[in-house]
Amino acid sequence: MSDSREIDPTPERLQREIAAAAGGDESAWRRIVEWFAPRVFGLIRAQCGDVELAEEITQSTFCTLAEKLERYVETGKFEAWLFRIAVNRLRDEMRRRRRHAVPIESSVLADLAPPSEDAEPVDRQRLFTALAKALGELGDSDREVVELRHLGGMSFRQMAEHLGEPLGTLLARHHRALRKLRGALRPEIADELEDL
């Protein structure tokens, strides 16, 4: 009996599961969702910062996947294709929201003020907040590389295919983006993140 909780199925196994899911095999569909939904959710959550929206986009992505899976031919680019669907769904939703934007009251913004310097020792939530802020200071290109690798769980090869860039260029971009990210963090926050 195979373990449906494996993180990275072999290309052959993925191809079999895609074919089975396209043919209506519910257990194969469940395995595909178990393998890829956490990565899609992590990537979208990192890009939008909203857990509920990330859940909604993840569900929408897998609905689209279910509709298109029958016509999909596996060529080793499934994850890149799936991520492209997710990112496109997010972009569509963000455009829709901008058209229907509602101003935020100043009292709500005041509640979001960062904690003072003499606050309690840094906890995981504060570290996450600092990291999210530092990620927000990166350019779109640098942030995308960090999110695909560390939140989306993509390999560098998969990222190179997804972004249409040579592997060496992508490795250099990733290294440079991490250096910028570390520079955007206060030194003590960067040290604490490394200790986690």
C-alpha positions in Angstrom: 0.0 0.0 0.0 1.4 3.4 -0.9 1.6 6.4 1.4 -0.7 9.2 0.1 1.2 11.6 2.5 4.4 11.6 0.5 5.5 15.1 -0.2 7.1 14.8 -3.6 5.8 12.0 -5.8 8.1 10.6 -8.4 7.4 11.9 -12.0 6.1 8.5 -12.9 3.8 8.3 -9.9 2.5 11.8 -10.5 1.8 10.9 -14.2 -0.2 7.8 -13.1 -2.2 9.7 -10.5 -3.0 12.5 -12.9 -4.2 10.0 -15.5 -6.3 8.2 -12.9 -7.7 11.4 -11.5 -8.6 12.6 -15.0 -10.4 9.3 -15.4 -12.5 9.9 -12.3 -10.5 8.0 -9.6 -11.4 9.9 -6.4 -8.5 8.5 -4.4 -6.0 9.7 -7.1 -7.7 13.1 -7.0 -7.4 13.2 -3.2 -3.6 12.4 -3.4 -3.0 15.2 -5.8 -4.8 17.6 -3.6 -2.9 16.4 -0.5 0.4 16.8 -2.4 -0.2 20.2 -3.9 -2.9 22.1 -1.9 -0.5 23.1 1.0 2.0 24.5 -1.5 -0.6 26.4 -3.4 -2.1 27.8 -0.2 1.3 28.8 1.1 2.2 30.6 -2.0 -1.1 32.5 -2.3 -1.2 33.3 1.4 2.3 34.8 1.1 1.3 36.9 -1.8 -2.0 38.2 -0.4 -1.4 38.0 3.4 -5.0 36.9 3.9 -5.7 33.3 5.1 -9.4 33.3 4.0 -8.6 34.6 0.6 -5.8 32.1 0.2 -8.2 29.3 1.1 -10.7 30.6 -1.4 -8.1 30.9 -4.2 -6.7 27.4 -3.4 -10.2 26.0 -3.7 -10.8 27.9 -6.9 -7.5 26.7 -8.3 -8.4 23.0 -7.7 -11.9 23.5 -9.2 -10.2 24.8 -12.3 -7.7 21.9 -12.2 -10.6 19.4 -12.0 -12.1 21.0 -15.1 -8.9 21.0 -17.1 -7.2 17.8 -15.9 -8.8 15.6 -18.5 -7.1 17.6 -21.3 -3.8 18.0 -19.4 -0.8 16.0 -20.7 2.0 15.5 -18.2 5.3 16.8 -19.4 7.0 17.3 -16.1 5.6 20.8 -15.6 2.4 20.0 -13.6 3.4 22.0 -10.6 4.4 25.1 -12.6 1.1 24.8 -14.5 -0.9 24.5 -11.2 1.0 27.5 -9.7 0.2 29.6 -12.8 -3.5 28.8 -12.4 -3.3 29.8 -8.8 -1.4 33.1 -9.4 -3.8 34.0 -12.2 -6.8 33.4 -9.9 -5.2 35.6 -7.3 -4.5 38.4 -9.8 -8.1 38.2 -11.1 -9.5 38.4 -7.5 -7.2 41.3 -6.6 -8.3 43.3 -9.7 -11.9 42.6 -8.8 -11.3 43.8 -5.2 -9.6 47.0 -6.4 -12.6 47.8 -8.5 -14.8 47.4 -5.3 -12.4 48.8 -2.7 -13.8 50.1 0.6 -11.8 52.6 2.6 -10.5 51.5 6.0 -11.4 53.5 9.0 -8.5 55.2 10.8 -9.4 53.5 14.1 -8.8 50.1 12.5 -5.4 51.3 11.1 -4.4 52.5 14.6 -4.9 49.0 16.0 -2.5 47.7 13.4 0.4 49.9 14.7 3.6 47.9 15.3 4.5 47.1 18.9 6.8 49.4 20.7 10.5 48.7 21.1 10.2 47.9 24.8 7.5 45.2 24.2 7.8 41.6 25.4 10.5 39.3 23.9 9.8 38.5 20.2 7.4 35.6 19.7 6.7 33.6 16.5 3.9 35.9 15.5 6.1 38.9 15.8 8.8 37.2 13.8 6.3 36.2 11.1 5.0 39.8 11.0 8.6 41.2 10.7 9.3 38.7 7.9 6.1 39.5 6.1 7.0 43.2 6.3 10.5 42.6 5.0 9.1 40.5 2.1 6.9 43.4 1.3 9.9 45.6 0.9 11.4 43.4 -1.7 10.7 44.1 -5.4 8.1 41.9 -7.0 10.7 39.8 -8.8 12.7 39.1 -5.7 9.6 38.4 -3.6 8.3 35.9 -6.2 11.5 33.9 -6.1 11.5 33.7 -2.3 7.9 32.8 -2.2 8.0 30.1 -4.9 11.0 28.5 -3.2 10.3 28.8 0.5 6.5 29.0 0.6 5.5 27.2 -2.5 8.1 24.5 -2.0 9.2 24.4 -5.6 12.6 23.1 -6.6 14.9 25.4 -8.5 14.4 23.3 -11.6 10.6 23.8 -11.3 11.0 27.5 -10.7 13.2 27.9 -13.7 10.6 26.2 -15.9 7.8 28.2 -14.3 9.6 31.5 -14.8 11.2 30.6 -18.1 14.7 31.4 -16.8 18.0 29.6 -16.9 18.7 27.7 -13.7 22.0 29.6 -13.0 20.2 32.9 -13.4 17.5 31.8 -11.0 20.0 30.6 -8.4 21.8 33.9 -8.5 18.4 35.8 -8.2 17.4 33.6 -5.2 20.7 34.2 -3.4 20.5 38.0 -4.1 16.8 38.1 -2.9 17.7 36.3 0.4 20.5 38.8 1.0 18.1 41.7 0.4 15.6 40.0 2.7 18.1 39.6 5.5 19.2 43.3 5.0 15.5 44.4 5.3 15.2 42.7 8.7 16.6 44.2 11.9 19.7 42.1 12.9 18.2 40.7 16.0 15.0 39.5 14.1 17.2 37.9 11.4 19.2 36.1 14.1 16.0 34.9 15.8 14.5 33.6 12.5 17.7 31.6 11.9 17.3 30.0 15.3 13.8 28.7 14.6 
